[in-house]
């Protein structure tokens, strides 16, 4: 008998189950360092963070990092930095904040 896949989790639940190892893997080989470096930023949640069922957005250093669900992405979670084309400290800061 093949196990049936359950319903896909909404963004909030997906992020609440995120582990450091998964977050680092999403950022690539330098993920652990990027999360640690990103965690050094002081973030004002009320002023810099927006979170709804469509996405998590962090505005930091004049850029915005977005985390959203994407069925085609690794672990169904996709991140994008408006400024950087490669894994960056901005994305590390977003993952660090989620993991806190």
N, C-alpha and C positions, 0 to 999 in steps of 0.2 A: 504494500500500500504506500502510495506517495503522499508525504505530508503536504497539506494545502497551505499556501501562503496566506497569512492573515492580512487584514486591511493595512494599508500603508499608514505609517504614523504621521501625524501632522508635524509641522516644523517645531513647535514648542516641545513636543515629546521626543523628537529626534535629537534636538539640542540637549535636552535634559539627560539623555542617555549617552552623550558624547564622552569619551574617555580621552585622556591625554595622548595615549598611543594612537587612537584613531585620528585625532586632530593633527598630530605631528605627521602621520602618514598622508593626510590630505594636503599638507604643505610640502611634501617631498622630503628628500634626504636631509635637508637642513631644518626640518620642521621643529624639532625640539629646541634648537637655538633660537629660531624666530619667535616661538611662543614665549620663551624665557625673556628675550629682549623686549617683546611687545608688552609683557607683563609689568615692565618698569614704568610704563606711561601712567600718569594720573588721569583718570577718566571720570568726568562728571556725567553720570548716567542720565540724569534729567535733561542735560543740555546736548549731549553727544550721541545718545542712543535712541533709535526708533525700533520698535519690535511689534510686529503684527503677524497675522497668519500667513502673509505673503513673504515676509523676509525680516531679517535682523540687519540693521544698518548702524554702523559706527562711523562717526565723522571724527577724523584724527589727522593732525598735521596737514590741514587743508585738502584732505581727500576723504573719500567714503569707501568703506569696505562693506560689501553685502554678502550675507549668507542666506541661501535659499534652497529649497528642495528642487531637485532635477532628477528624474528617473534615470537619465543616462549617465549621471555623475557617480563617481566612486562613493559608496555608502549612501547614495541618493542625496548627498549634500554638496552643494557647489558654493565656492567663494569667489568673489571678484573684487579687485581693488581698482578704483577708477583711475589711479595714477600709474600703477606698476603692472607690467605684463608677466612678471614672474613672481613666485612666492616671496613675500616681503614681510617686514616687521609690522606693517599696518595690519595685514591679515593675522599675523601672530598676536597682535594686541586684541583683535576681535575674538580669536579663539581663547586667549588667556582670560578675557573677561567672562566668556561663556563658561569656562571651566571653574571659575571661582565660585 
